Amino acid sequence: FTKILFFYDQDDSRLNNRILDYCKTNRITPNFFALEFNKTNYVSYNFKFCEFIMENILKQYFPHYLNNNFNSQMQDIQIPGRMEIFQKEPLIIFDIAHNADAIEYLLRSVRNNYPNIGFNFLLSVLKDKDMEKILAILQACDFVKKILYYEGKDFLASPVSHFEIDVLNETTLAKFLKKEKTPNKPILAEGSV
């Protein structure tokens, strides 16, 4: 049975209340992670949440395993495809965000880490995703300067939309990447490009 429930602040405060009510009803100890997301990026935030969980479990059940190197060991981990910097000049960031919610978190993270940089956003969307919602999120983001859509096998066909989009295929993508290798044109690539 569940003894402790670890959770972090939800965007909808009603969900926080439901979690607390559930814990009370089921005699589960709630353990709230209080770090605000807007102070970091989602990868660091998730690591800090994992760290919080591990430290609490170790302190309570296995205190002899807790050591001073735990935090420094966690900070050295880099997950491929998550806010991964492919290149520094020009800046190219890759993330596997593949749906509207993930893209929102990605954009918040990029804003926190690169507040003064505009990006060309290279997008690929699998056939089961909500293209219009994703495009609306990107269009509303002030630091997305251009939306580029990669139209490849297994992806949605180029969107018929009121949004301005440059459509790329394998050949034009390679040409675009060679042409854009200038320091003033950072690229944020997502999905399965």
C-alpha positions in Angstrom: 0.0 0.0 0.0 1.0 3.6 -0.5 2.6 5.3 2.5 3.9 8.6 0.9 2.8 10.5 -2.1 5.3 13.0 -3.6 3.8 15.7 -5.8 4.6 19.2 -7.1 2.5 22.2 -7.6 -0.1 21.7 -10.3 -1.1 24.5 -12.7 -4.7 24.0 -11.6 -4.8 24.5 -7.8 -8.0 22.4 -7.6 -5.8 19.4 -8.5 -3.5 20.2 -5.5 -6.6 20.1 -3.2 -7.8 16.8 -4.7 -4.3 15.3 -4.1 -4.4 16.5 -0.5 -7.9 15.2 0.0 -7.0 11.8 -1.4 -4.0 11.6 0.9 -6.1 12.5 3.9 -8.9 10.0 3.0 -6.4 7.2 2.4 -4.0 8.0 5.3 -1.2 8.7 3.0 1.5 11.2 3.9 1.6 14.0 1.3 5.1 15.3 0.5 5.0 18.5 -1.4 7.9 19.7 -3.7 7.9 23.5 -3.5 10.3 24.6 -6.2 8.7 26.9 -8.7 9.0 25.8 -12.3 9.5 29.3 -13.7 12.9 29.4 -12.0 14.5 26.6 -14.1 13.9 24.4 -17.1 11.8 21.3 -17.1 14.8 18.9 -17.2 16.4 20.5 -14.2 13.0 20.7 -12.5 12.3 17.0 -13.0 15.8 16.1 -11.7 15.3 18.3 -8.6 11.9 16.5 -8.1 13.6 13.1 -8.3 16.3 14.3 -6.0 13.7 15.4 -3.5 12.0 12.0 -3.6 15.2 10.1 -3.3 16.5 12.2 -0.4 13.2 11.8 1.5 13.1 8.1 0.9 16.7 7.6 1.9 16.4 9.8 5.0 13.3 7.9 6.2 14.1 4.3 5.3 17.8 4.0 4.4 19.7 6.8 6.2 23.0 4.8 6.0 22.9 5.2 2.2 22.6 9.0 2.2 25.9 10.7 1.4 27.0 14.2 0.5 27.8 13.2 -3.2 24.1 12.5 -4.0 23.3 16.0 -5.2 26.4 16.4 -7.2 26.0 13.0 -8.9 22.5 13.9 -10.0 23.5 17.3 -11.5 26.0 15.6 -13.9 23.4 13.7 -15.7 22.4 14.8 -19.3 19.5 13.1 -21.0 19.9 12.9 -24.8 17.0 14.6 -26.6 16.0 16.8 -23.6 17.1 20.4 -24.0 20.1 19.0 -25.7 22.5 21.5 -27.1 23.7 20.1 -30.5 25.8 23.2 -31.3 26.7 26.4 -29.5 27.4 28.7 -32.6 24.8 29.1 -33.9 22.9 27.7 -31.0 20.9 24.6 -31.9 18.8 23.0 -29.2 17.0 19.7 -29.7 14.1 18.3 -27.6 11.8 15.4 -28.2 8.7 17.4 -27.2 6.0 15.8 -29.3 2.7 17.1 -28.2 1.1 20.5 -27.3 1.7 20.2 -23.5 5.3 19.1 -23.9 5.9 22.0 -26.4 4.5 24.5 -23.8 7.0 23.2 -21.2 9.8 23.3 -23.7 9.1 26.9 -24.6 8.9 27.9 -20.9 12.2 26.2 -20.3 13.8 27.9 -23.3 12.5 31.3 -22.1 14.0 30.7 -18.7 17.4 29.6 -20.0 17.7 31.9 -23.1 15.5 35.0 -22.3 17.0 37.3 -25.0 17.3 34.9 -28.0 14.8 34.5 -30.8 14.6 31.0 -32.4 13.6 29.4 -35.7 11.4 26.6 -34.6 11.9 23.3 -36.5 8.7 21.3 -36.1 7.7 17.7 -36.9 4.4 16.3 -35.8 3.3 12.7 -35.8 -0.1 11.9 -37.3 -1.9 11.5 -34.0 -1.1 14.9 -32.6 -3.1 18.1 -32.6 -1.3 20.2 -35.2 -3.5 23.3 -34.9 -3.0 23.5 -31.1 0.7 23.1 -31.5 0.8 25.8 -34.1 -1.3 28.2 -32.0 1.2 27.8 -29.1 4.1 28.5 -31.3 2.4 31.4 -33.0 1.7 33.0 -29.6 5.4 32.6 -28.5 7.2 35.9 -29.0 10.7 34.4 -29.3 9.7 32.0 -32.1 10.7 34.0 -35.1 9.9 31.5 -37.8 8.1 28.1 -37.9 9.6 25.5 -40.1 7.7 22.3 -40.7 9.5 19.0 -41.6 7.3 17.0 -43.8 8.6 13.4 -43.8 7.5 9.8 -43.7 5.2 9.1 -40.7 4.6 12.8 -40.0 1.5 14.8 -40.7 1.4 16.4 -44.2 2.3 20.0 -44.3 -0.4 21.8 -42.4 -3.1 23.7 -44.2 -3.3 26.6 -41.8 -3.6 30.3 -41.4 -0.1 30.3 -39.8 2.9 31.2 -41.8 5.0 28.1 -42.1 8.0 27.1 -44.3 7.7 23.5 -45.3 10.9 21.4 -45.5 11.6 17.9 -46.7 14.9 15.9 -46.4 16.6 17.8 -49.2 15.4 21.3 -48.3 16.1 20.6 -44.6 19.7 19.8 -45.3 20.0 23.0 -47.4 18.3 25.0 -44.7 20.7 23.8 -42.0 23.7 24.6 -44.1 22.4 28.1 -45.0 21.4 28.9 -41.4 24.9 28.3 -39.9 25.2 31.9 -38.9 25.5 33.0 -35.3 22.4 35.2 -35.3 19.9 32.4 -36.3 19.5 29.9 -33.4 17.3 26.8 -34.0 15.0 25.1 -31.6 14.2 21.6 -33.1 11.6 19.4 -31.5 9.9 16.0 -32.1 11.4 13.4 -34.3 13.2 15.6 -36.9 
